[in-house]
Amino acid sequence: FPFLICIAVFGGLAVLIAWLAYFGKCSGGTSSRNICAGFGGGGRGGGSSSPCFPGDSLVEIKRPSDGAERSRFIYIKNVQLNDEVRSGLGFSTVYAFGSKIPGDGAPSVQMPQLQTEMGHVLETTKNHLVYAGKEPNQSRAVLAQDVMIGDLVRTFEGPLGSNVAPPILWASRAVAINFTKEEGTYHPLTDDGNIVVNG
C-alpha cells in the first residue's frame, strides 16, 4: 500500500512537471512566488476546479528566518515558498503553489465545510483530498466531496506550536457537512504531499 501511495505521488508530480513544461510560466498573480496560479483550472478564473483552501485557513509553520525552532500558526494565504508546514506528525517544505489566488476580485468558490465531533472545521474545494474512512485505522485519501456524515476524518490534537511534544493523530467523526462560498484559493504543495489545515 505505501508503494501505491508513492507511485501516485510521483505520478502527480510527473503530471505537474509535464504541465509546466508544456505551458511554460503560469499566468496570474503579481508575486514572483506565485509559481502556478490556478493550476488545473486554466488561469486566474479556474479556482473552482483546482483543489484549494480559503485564505483564512490556519496552518502551522516553522521559518528559518524566525531564528527559532518554535512553530507558529499563520493564515494559509501568508504561506511562502520554503516555509516548513505541518504535514502530519512532522513538517514538510513548501516547494510551489497549486493555486494562490487572492480573494480581492476573484470569483467566489463553493466549498464543502466538514465539521468533526472534536470541533475541527475544514473548508476545501470538493476535489481536494482528505484522509477519511469508516473505521479508525482505515483512513485513506478521498475527495472532500465523498466524505459522508459518520466518516472518520484524520485530525491532529495536542501541543501544536511547541517543540515539547508532537501532536497526536486522531480520527474524528464528521458530524456536519455544509457548503460555503469563499473568495480566494490557496494550495501550498509540500515535499511529502501532505498539509495539516485547521487541525
Residue frames relative to the residue before (quaternion, step in Angstrom):
aa qw qx qy qz dx dy dz
F 1.0000 0.0000 0.0000 0.0000 0.00 0.00 0.00
P 0.6523 0.4859 -0.3393 0.4725 3.66 0.87 -0.78
F 0.5951 0.5691 -0.3554 0.4424 3.58 1.13 -0.67
L 0.6598 0.5040 -0.3079 0.4646 3.62 0.98 -0.85
I 0.6247 0.5212 -0.3392 0.4723 3.59 1.03 -0.76
C 0.6389 0.5281 -0.3183 0.4600 3.57 0.98 -0.87
I 0.6507 0.5037 -0.3137 0.4738 3.60 0.95 -0.85
A 0.6534 0.5155 -0.3153 0.4560 3.60 0.96 -0.87
V 0.6567 0.5053 -0.3125 0.4645 3.60 0.94 -0.86
F 0.6958 0.4540 -0.2835 0.4790 3.59 0.84 -0.92
G 0.6054 0.5443 -0.3519 0.4620 3.60 1.12 -0.62
G 0.6536 0.5019 -0.3046 0.4776 3.58 1.00 -0.86
L 0.6378 0.5163 -0.3202 0.4733 3.57 1.02 -0.79
A 0.6353 0.5247 -0.3278 0.4622 3.59 1.00 -0.78
V 0.6338 0.5155 -0.3275 0.4747 3.60 1.01 -0.79
L 0.6414 0.5204 -0.3207 0.4636 3.61 0.95 -0.87
I 0.6668 0.4951 -0.3032 0.4673 3.59 0.88 -0.92
A 0.6542 0.5019 -0.3147 0.4702 3.60 0.95 -0.85
W 0.6396 0.5243 -0.3218 0.4608 3.58 0.98 -0.84
L 0.6723 0.4871 -0.2933 0.4740 3.57 0.89 -0.93
A 0.6480 0.5122 -0.3232 0.4618 3.60 0.98 -0.78
Y 0.6791 0.4973 -0.2905 0.4551 3.59 0.98 -0.82
F 0.7918 0.3276 -0.1636 0.4888 3.59 0.80 -0.99
G 0.4243 -0.7030 0.4750 0.3165 3.61 1.21 -0.16
K 0.7984 -0.2038 0.1767 0.5384 3.56 -1.01 -0.76
C 0.4565 -0.6758 0.5107 0.2723 3.55 -1.04 0.83
S 0.4011 -0.7082 0.5245 0.2499 3.53 -1.14 0.58
G 0.6636 0.5267 -0.3673 0.3838 3.53 -1.28 0.20
G 0.7820 0.3250 -0.2499 0.4695 3.51 -1.21 0.61
T 0.3380 -0.7477 0.5390 0.1903 3.50 -1.27 0.42
S 0.6097 0.5781 -0.3483 0.4156 3.56 1.24 -0.27
S 0.4921 -0.6345 0.4995 0.3251 3.56 -1.08 0.66
R 0.6228 0.5340 -0.3426 0.4578 3.58 1.23 -0.31
N 0.5478 0.5965 -0.4072 0.4222 3.59 1.24 -0.16
I 0.1626 -0.8490 0.4980 0.0692 3.54 0.33 1.30
C 0.8280 -0.0580 0.0861 0.5510 3.58 0.81 -0.89
A 0.0793 -0.8198 0.5666 0.0254 3.58 0.21 1.21
G 0.8542 0.1412 -0.1135 0.4873 3.54 -0.91 0.95
F 0.1975 0.7973 -0.5494 0.1532 3.64 1.06 0.52
G 0.7957 0.2417 -0.2089 0.5145 3.54 -0.83 0.97
G 0.7555 0.3708 -0.2107 0.4973 3.55 1.18 -0.26
G 0.5245 -0.6825 0.3963 0.3195 3.57 1.20 0.19
G 0.8017 -0.2858 0.1464 0.5041 3.62 0.75 0.97
R 0.8295 -0.2921 0.1610 0.4481 3.54 -1.35 -0.21
G 0.7148 0.4620 -0.2822 0.4427 3.59 0.88 -0.74
G 0.6289 0.6122 -0.3177 0.3588 3.59 1.21 -0.23
G 0.2733 0.8139 -0.4887 0.1547 3.60 1.15 0.31
S 0.6393 0.5660 -0.3470 0.3879 3.59 1.02 -0.65
S 0.7279 0.4020 -0.2665 0.4874 3.63 1.07 -0.47
S 0.6062 0.5280 -0.3538 0.4781 3.58 1.25 -0.13
P 0.4419 -0.6982 0.4824 0.2908 3.62 -0.83 0.89
C 0.1473 0.8215 -0.5219 0.1761 3.57 -0.53 1.19
F 0.3305 -0.6856 0.6068 0.2295 3.51 -1.46 0.04
P 0.5260 -0.5972 0.4753 0.3752 3.62 -1.18 0.42
G 0.6609 -0.5784 0.3324 0.3439 3.57 -1.18 0.65
D 0.6992 0.4677 -0.2880 0.4576 3.61 1.12 -0.52
S 0.3848 0.6908 -0.5064 0.3438 3.61 1.20 0.41
L 0.3512 -0.7541 0.5208 0.1920 3.58 -1.05 0.76
V 0.0282 -0.7639 0.6447 0.0071 3.53 -1.10 0.85
E 0.3851 -0.6933 0.5589 0.2422 3.54 -1.21 0.54
I 0.0272 -0.8204 0.5706 -0.0238 3.58 -0.81 1.02
K 0.1432 -0.6962 0.6835 0.1659 3.47 -1.49 0.16
R 0.0910 -0.7868 0.6097 0.0305 3.56 -0.89 0.98
P 0.4894 -0.6617 0.4780 0.3069 3.59 -0.86 0.92
S 0.6409 0.5505 -0.3312 0.4201 3.61 1.03 -0.72
D 0.5685 0.5930 -0.3859 0.4199 3.59 1.21 -0.33
G 0.3854 -0.7659 0.4428 0.2624 3.56 1.25 -0.33
A 0.7208 0.3536 -0.2481 0.5421 3.59 1.19 0.22
E 0.5019 -0.6468 0.4888 0.3014 3.53 -1.22 0.49
R 0.5100 0.6634 -0.4102 0.3628 3.56 1.27 -0.26
S 0.3396 -0.7407 0.5425 0.2044 3.57 -1.01 0.79
R 0.1109 -0.7712 0.6220 0.0775 3.54 -1.34 0.27
F 0.4522 -0.6796 0.5097 0.2717 3.55 -1.29 0.32
I 0.0097 0.7691 -0.6388 0.0182 3.54 -1.11 0.81
Y 0.5795 -0.5311 0.4648 0.4076 3.55 -1.32 0.20
I 0.5837 -0.6103 0.4100 0.3446 3.55 -1.05 0.78
K 0.6028 0.5711 -0.3625 0.4231 3.61 1.12 -0.57
N 0.6960 0.4612 -0.2673 0.4810 3.62 1.23 -0.36
V 0.4179 0.6948 -0.4777 0.3383 3.59 1.27 0.12
Q 0.1761 -0.7866 0.5877 0.0698 3.56 -1.05 0.85
L 0.6438 -0.4730 0.4116 0.4386 3.54 -1.29 0.26
N 0.8259 0.2251 -0.2191 0.4681 3.55 -1.16 0.80
D 0.4129 0.6517 -0.5136 0.3756 3.62 1.19 0.24
E 0.3283 -0.6847 0.6091 0.2289 3.54 -1.20 0.60
V 0.0495 -0.8137 0.5792 -0.0005 3.61 -0.55 1.15
R 0.5637 -0.5712 0.4605 0.3793 3.55 -1.17 0.61
S 0.0404 -0.8121 0.5816 -0.0236 3.54 -0.82 1.07
G 0.7554 -0.0807 0.0677 0.6467 3.54 1.29 0.23
L 0.7982 -0.2022 0.1710 0.5410 3.55 -0.78 -0.96
G 0.7469 0.2867 -0.1873 0.5700 3.57 1.31 -0.17
F 0.5371 -0.5973 0.4872 0.3428 3.55 -1.31 -0.45
S 0.1163 -0.7789 0.6135 0.0586 3.57 -1.21 0.56
T 0.5070 -0.6814 0.4520 0.2728 3.57 -1.09 0.78
V 0.3832 -0.6813 0.5768 0.2372 3.56 -1.09 0.84
Y 0.1164 -0.8269 0.5490 0.0353 3.60 -0.60 1.14
A 0.7905 -0.0195 0.0259 0.6115 3.62 1.22 -0.32
F 0.3561 -0.6955 0.5678 0.2590 3.55 -1.35 -0.07
G 0.3758 -0.6997 0.5637 0.2266 3.56 -0.89 0.96
S 0.7668 -0.0636 0.0509 0.6366 3.54 1.22 -0.61
K 0.1081 0.7568 -0.6402 0.0754 3.56 -1.07 0.79
I 0.2018 0.7907 -0.5309 0.2287 3.52 0.38 1.35
P 0.3569 -0.7512 0.5123 0.2138 3.61 -0.43 1.17
G 0.5946 -0.6186 0.4027 0.3190 3.55 -1.19 0.63
D 0.6083 0.5821 -0.3678 0.3949 3.59 1.04 -0.63
G 0.8498 0.0851 -0.1117 0.5081 3.53 -0.53 1.25
A 0.5688 0.5835 -0.3976 0.4219 3.61 1.21 -0.19
P 0.5374 -0.6063 0.4558 0.3686 3.59 -1.08 0.58
S 0.4931 -0.6498 0.4783 0.3255 3.59 -1.07 0.66
V 0.2516 -0.7654 0.5839 0.0997 3.53 -1.17 0.75
Q 0.3690 -0.7125 0.5487 0.2347 3.57 -0.91 0.91
M 0.0264 -0.8115 0.5824 -0.0389 3.57 -0.83 1.05
P 0.4388 -0.6386 0.5471 0.3167 3.58 -1.06 0.69
Q 0.1911 -0.7480 0.6263 0.1082 3.56 -1.11 0.76
L 0.1481 -0.8030 0.5759 0.0406 3.57 -0.41 1.28
Q 0.0758 -0.7847 0.6147 0.0247 3.58 -0.81 1.01
T 0.2083 -0.7958 0.5592 0.1032 3.57 -0.89 0.95
E 0.6581 -0.5267 0.3729 0.3879 3.55 -1.27 0.38
M 0.6672 0.4803 -0.3046 0.4810 3.61 1.19 -0.40
G 0.6324 -0.5909 0.3110 0.3926 3.58 1.27 0.22
H 0.4682 0.6592 -0.4632 0.3629 3.60 1.21 0.14
V 0.0834 -0.7634 0.6389 0.0461 3.56 -1.12 0.74
L 0.0240 -0.7972 0.6025 -0.0289 3.55 -0.72 1.12
E 0.0850 -0.7531 0.6515 0.0340 3.53 -0.87 1.06
T 0.1817 0.7634 -0.5972 0.1658 3.55 -0.82 1.03
T 0.5967 -0.5414 0.4214 0.4163 3.56 -1.18 0.32
K 0.6496 -0.5761 0.3428 0.3586 3.56 -1.15 0.67
N 0.7263 0.4289 -0.2494 0.4757 3.60 1.12 -0.56
H 0.4519 0.6532 -0.4793 0.3733 3.60 1.21 0.39
L 0.4239 -0.6998 0.5146 0.2565 3.57 -1.11 0.68
V 0.0125 -0.7500 0.6613 -0.0015 3.53 -1.10 0.86
Y 0.4483 -0.6677 0.5147 0.2972 3.56 -1.19 0.50
A 0.2085 0.7652 -0.5775 0.1936 3.57 -0.61 1.16
G 0.0811 0.7881 -0.6083 0.0472 3.55 -1.30 0.35
K 0.6238 -0.5586 0.4068 0.3652 3.55 -1.32 0.12
E 0.7647 0.2569 -0.1290 0.5768 3.58 1.18 -0.62
P 0.6673 -0.5541 0.3194 0.3817 3.63 -1.09 0.67
N 0.7878 0.3150 -0.1716 0.5007 3.62 0.89 -0.81
Q 0.6375 0.5356 -0.3236 0.4495 3.58 1.22 0.32
S 0.3057 0.7569 -0.5327 0.2232 3.61 1.04 0.59
R 0.0012 -0.7675 0.6406 -0.0247 3.51 -1.16 0.76
A 0.6088 -0.5479 0.4138 0.3974 3.57 -1.22 0.28
V 0.0702 0.7793 -0.6158 0.0925 3.57 -0.71 1.15
L 0.5887 -0.5548 0.4399 0.3900 3.57 -1.22 0.40
A 0.5784 -0.5967 0.4258 0.3579 3.58 -1.02 0.78
Q 0.6429 0.5391 -0.3254 0.4362 3.61 1.01 -0.75
D 0.6898 0.4781 -0.2792 0.4665 3.62 1.20 -0.40
V 0.4900 0.6307 -0.4531 0.3961 3.62 1.24 -0.01
M 0.1656 -0.7957 0.5799 0.0559 3.56 -0.90 1.00
I 0.6045 -0.5113 0.4422 0.4214 3.57 -1.24 0.39
G 0.7354 0.3548 -0.2980 0.4944 3.56 -0.85 1.03
D 0.5560 0.5857 -0.4023 0.4313 3.60 1.20 -0.35
L 0.3966 -0.6920 0.5514 0.2445 3.54 -1.19 0.59
V 0.1600 -0.7928 0.5863 0.0461 3.57 -0.69 1.17
R 0.4687 -0.6768 0.4898 0.2869 3.59 -0.93 0.91
T 0.0314 0.7901 -0.6082 0.0693 3.56 -0.83 1.07
F 0.2993 -0.7321 0.5842 0.1824 3.54 -1.34 0.24
E 0.0429 -0.7791 0.6253 -0.0110 3.54 -1.04 0.89
G 0.5775 0.6243 -0.4241 0.3114 3.51 -1.26 0.22
P 0.7890 -0.3699 0.2377 0.4291 3.53 -1.30 -0.33
L 0.0185 0.7985 -0.5986 0.0613 3.57 0.54 1.16
G 0.7677 0.3348 -0.2565 0.4825 3.57 -1.06 0.69
S 0.7122 0.3712 -0.2426 0.5442 3.56 1.23 0.31
N 0.3779 -0.7138 0.5358 0.2461 3.55 -1.18 0.46
V 0.3818 0.7460 -0.4742 0.2697 3.57 1.26 0.14
A 0.7796 -0.1360 0.1229 0.5989 3.56 0.89 -0.93
P 0.5253 -0.6281 0.4570 0.3474 3.59 -1.11 0.55
P 0.5802 -0.5691 0.4303 0.3927 3.59 -1.18 0.39
I 0.4401 -0.6783 0.5283 0.2590 3.53 -1.29 0.38
L 0.3912 -0.7142 0.5397 0.2139 3.55 -0.96 0.95
W 0.0237 -0.7960 0.6044 -0.0234 3.57 -0.85 1.02
A 0.2550 -0.6831 0.6429 0.2348 3.51 -1.39 0.11
S 0.0581 -0.8162 0.5742 -0.0271 3.57 -0.46 1.24
R 0.4692 -0.7154 0.4539 0.2489 3.56 -0.83 1.06
A 0.4204 -0.6732 0.5490 0.2622 3.58 -1.00 0.87
V 0.1176 -0.8277 0.5480 0.0284 3.58 -0.65 1.13
A 0.7949 0.0671 -0.0490 0.6011 3.60 1.22 -0.31
I 0.0569 -0.7621 0.6441 0.0331 3.52 -1.14 0.72
N 0.0006 0.7884 -0.6125 0.0573 3.55 -0.60 1.20
F 0.3279 -0.7116 0.5682 0.2515 3.56 -1.30 -0.01
T 0.0918 -0.7891 0.6071 0.0182 3.54 -0.97 0.94
K 0.3400 -0.6838 0.5948 0.2509 3.55 -1.30 0.31
E 0.0496 -0.8101 0.5838 -0.0213 3.56 -0.73 1.08
E 0.2642 -0.7356 0.5991 0.1740 3.55 -1.18 0.58
G 0.7634 0.2702 -0.2508 0.5304 3.53 -0.85 1.00
T 0.0120 -0.7986 0.6013 -0.0245 3.55 -0.95 0.90
Y 0.0617 -0.8006 0.5950 -0.0345 3.54 -0.99 0.96
H 0.0702 0.7896 -0.6057 0.0683 3.55 -1.00 0.87
P 0.1323 -0.7924 0.5925 0.0588 3.60 -0.03 1.27
L 0.2641 -0.7484 0.5898 0.1496 3.58 -0.97 0.89
T 0.1732 -0.8125 0.5536 0.0578 3.57 -0.79 1.05
D 0.6748 -0.5146 0.3546 0.3925 3.54 -1.24 0.51
D 0.7708 0.3399 -0.2093 0.4965 3.60 0.91 -0.78
G 0.5685 -0.6565 0.3593 0.3417 3.61 1.26 0.15
N 0.6988 0.4300 -0.2659 0.5061 3.61 1.25 0.03
I 0.0068 0.7609 -0.6485 -0.0194 3.54 -1.32 0.41
V 0.2930 -0.7309 0.5890 0.1814 3.58 -1.01 0.85
V 0.0395 -0.8028 0.5937 -0.0390 3.57 -0.68 1.18
N 0.8374 -0.0205 -0.0446 0.5444 3.60 -0.77 1.08
G 0.6906 -0.4664 0.2755 0.4792 3.58 1.04 0.71
